[in-house]
């Protein structure tokens, strides 16, 4: 498991060039089946569109890459859209651009610029996250230690993802796998050993990217 960049949620952006409307969608997809289902939904939402072009990278390693010009001249839509994804280093992301033809031909160069610009702006408006391999952890402590526990997690950018309060407090959080052992020892030391820690599953978690 290695860290990768991707969008969180979905974004829509529309602009007009020579009376042609370009509507770009950027959204997170996990796997090719999910990507194609999302494209089908966009087609259904635009039954009178002239073209529905797309590019997607649907796995976390960047190996599953697909694109379509959907009737536009070859190389003027799908590849430019896919190149936007590659330039932004995004995985598990779909970019789909719907075009309503306005009656004025844009030429090959104009089409490349239009599709690229729409896709790039959709990415720019998206929330891009770094999906890092993380380990779920559960901290169990008595109530006098809860304040110190929460303060420690906040200081180490590991916000709780759930909590329950019964006989003792149970706080679930995620920590980057590479930092797990260091954080575990630091937390035990900070609470003078008055905390129990249990490991859960490893999974990807979306953190804000540094850049």
Buried (B, 14 or more C-beta within 10 A) or exposed (E): EEBBBBBBEBBBBBEEBEEBBBBBBBBBBBEBEBBBEBBEEBBEEBEEBBBBBBBBBBBBEBEBBBBBBBEBEEEBBBBBBBBBBEEBEBBBBBBBBBBBBBEEEBEEEBBBBBBBBBBBBBBEEBBBBBBBBBBBBBBBBEEEBBEBBBEBBEEBEBEBEEBEEEEBBBBBBBBBBEBBEEBBEBBBEBBEEEBEBEEEEBBBBBBEEEE
